[in-house]
Amino acid sequence: MKKQKRFKDFEITGKTHLDRDLKMNAVEIAKFARGMEVSFGIQITSNTMVFLRDMESLVFYIDTQIFKKITQV
């Protein structure tokens, strides 16, 4: 079992980068993206994920995808 990363007194903001600040590697980012897909019922392609490196862009993308789904009904 892989040991979980620990961040003491770390505040996540919109500018927090997945790789630079959270020290996530490509595999961890892919697993994180898959979790977002499952949790929110959206699809994030690997081409799109390249551009979603900070929390602000990731939240904006997820919000946009959810809005698209609910307005198509």
Secondary structure, 3 states (H helix, E strand, C coil): CCCCCCCCCCCCCCCCECCCCCCCCHHHHHHHHHHHHHHHCCCCCHHHHCCCCEHHHHHHHHHHHHHHHHHCC
